[in-house]
Amino acid sequence: MTTPDLRERLDTLGLHGLRLHYDDVSQADWLPWLVQIEEQERHRRSLERRIRNGKLGRFKPMADFDWAWPERIDRAQVEALLRLDFLTEGANPILVGPNGIGKSMIARNIAHAALLAGHTVRFTTASAMLGDLAGQDSASALRRHLARYTRPRLLLVDEVGYLSYGNRHADLLFEVITRRYEDGGKPTLVTTNKVFAEWSEVFPNASCVVTLVDRLVHHSEVVHIKGKSYRLKEAEDRANERASGRSKTKAR
């Protein structure tokens, strides 16, 4: 550890007293140790805070993902997203596929990887975010709530397309996407069960849909996933296991 490096770390940590008296303590064996444990503790608290604010909830790790189940998925493309290259590129990852195919699981793992890498993240469903924003009854309240979704480095909007919304909701989603787009290209990670040609069904009669989609996909990484619902498969497997267990009990 060089002297300039240690001084810079003291400045970064805000340990101004030690920095002021650096010449008096620079040779002490405990100084590098003190700096290291302070950095580790601050990193731990920062991660805990970002995880708490990210609101990802519980989810399965990618190690549990059955890559053989979908009829179509580009594994290399998903693994590249997990490496977070899209963050430096300012690209919007968009996961498109039917219900129960694992879009939310993949998206939450990408968001979790971003948290571990030191980025701020916010998870929300489309209905929760749009309901929250539409419920604000003043311009100042709306600004404060918009900041919840525009401030984080990565915003994850889950389940676009599961409900339909009015013009007001479409305008609010467009506002969020636009602000993030213009604020240094902050990526927005979206999961949807609708191809973009069907987004007019999600926001019927909304004049901004074409512009919204154009803004979202201008810099994007679209992952198409096809196949049957894995959740339905799990439910059928559990039902078969219970039926098999009952049959064995009767046979005794």
C-alpha angles and dihedrals in degrees: 000000000000122000095244090050093052092047091051091051091051089051092048091050092048093236091151097164093057090043091052092050095036095128089057096052104026093104096047113118091219097058099080089043092051092050092049097051091046090053092048093049093048091048090051093050092045091052092048090050093048092048090050093048092043092066093203094152122197120331141157118262120245088251086074095051113114103221091184094060103071115076088219131020131135102228094186090054092051093047090051089055089051087056087059099229088142090067094065090042093050091231124155113232109216120189113200123187147105126292119288097016096118104265095133092045092054092043094051091049090052090049091048090052088053090052092051089050090058102262128131115245137185124196122198140149116242091244094051094048096045092043090051094050096042090052094063111107100195137048092239093051091048091052091052093049093044087057089062089065102032100046102063119087090234127029118194114201109187130197103016106174101031091101134026122238141198129248093270092058092047090052091050094051089048089051093052094047092045095049092049091045092052096042097078095300099291106192122242115204112209133186118197140166091208128079111230093257087065097050089097084070090056092050104026115195093003109141094205098060096098092047091044093054091043092052092046097049098038089095105016146134108215118199115194115202122186131184145081125305112282090199089059090050091052090049091050091048091052091048091050091049091052091047091049090049092052091049092053091048092053091048093059 
